[in-house]
Amino acid sequence: MISGGHMLRLHRIRYRVFLWSVLMASPQATAQSAAPGEVTAITGVHVVRLDGSGALEDAVVIVEGDRISRIGRAATTPVPAQAKEIRLNGSWLVPGLMNMHVHFGLVLPGVEGARLAGETDTALVLRMASNARKSLLSGTTTVRLPGEKAHADIALMRAIERGEVEGPRIFSAGEMVDITGGHGARGETHDGPYELRKAVRKEIAAGASWIKIAISGGVATDGGGIAAALMTPDEIEAVIDSAHRFGAKVTAHSGSPVATRDAVNAGIDCIEHGYHLTRDVLRQMKKAGTWYVPTIVVSQPATHPFFERIGSPPWYLERLASVGQNHWNALQMAVEEGVRIALGTDQLPHEPNDGTTATVREALYYVAAGMTPLRALRSATIEAATMLDADEDLGSIEPGKYADIIAVQADPLEDLSALKTIFFVM
Ligand SMILES: [Zn+2]
């Protein structure tokens, strides 16, 4: 047992348990380390299930090593004699949250961005490691990174896998594959199918399991209109074909219905943001099984104080305000049409937002947009795992899966704001 977040030791730990007394800014984590093969029993809990059958009440969860081995009612599930028992009496166990749009190296325009200008790659990787740890402590146990710098994300992913650094499981797109003049383009850019195929292969060779492209303009840069289709269909097809041949998936930053239609026709796996998506395009996505990661939190009022805090310039706030209503409409229509939605924020998972974290606030927006609490929780867990092709290991509390578990003080299936009470992370 170690007190104080800065004192964590890092030797051969398969997983840790963090008990939180204070959320976010000052994590008063106490951590318990578990050796491989060690047996842990979490007792006195209600286990939230994602199949519509509610919570399994008064239950025990047995964890062996880093995986769940057994779940059952307390009356019929004895705690093994050698097990370390964690009593969480009266709380609800929820699968660890999964955030599918995170930049651990995020730099936004404004005062904060100016402070980070000229940041070296070595400083970047340390900042990213700090953000990774805070994300984990806030209850986000898996992230997908759609675009980082200098392959710091790949180094961080491997360091976390080796147990050298604490953080969530990482699925990464490496560096975004940019076209000249496109959203987020900096440094090397790639135009035409041949250059793009080479760029895709470079990211995969570096360790990326996803490829990120920007097929329209964006909010955070002035590269092209938000609703403009910047990449040509033959370029989009070349990226998707090259990635799929290596078993990698492709996701696109898109605010544009036209660009999204091209990308869905070309077999893209996922669309980010979708600021201006229309019902027709959403129906096309539903039919094709294309995933949608809304990041609704960035364009909605709850996040305005954040942008004020980081000193965002007026042009940026105007661009955000210009997409807010259409973005909200797109989310509502996507919910109505039954588009497959995986949660993502485009903010740091643990970023304070409206009295909770960005991840939880995003999920609460999904409920406001028409999802049931169950469906919103699924978007933050098993749906994301399915999108990652990792649903055999992640996304629900079931025997055989990793023990990526959080605990809250009320039933989130009754009221999803129970996620504001995360106090335990395994
Ligand atoms: Zn982003």
Residues whose N, C-alpha, C, O or C-beta is under 5 A from the ligand:
A	BS01	ZN	D346
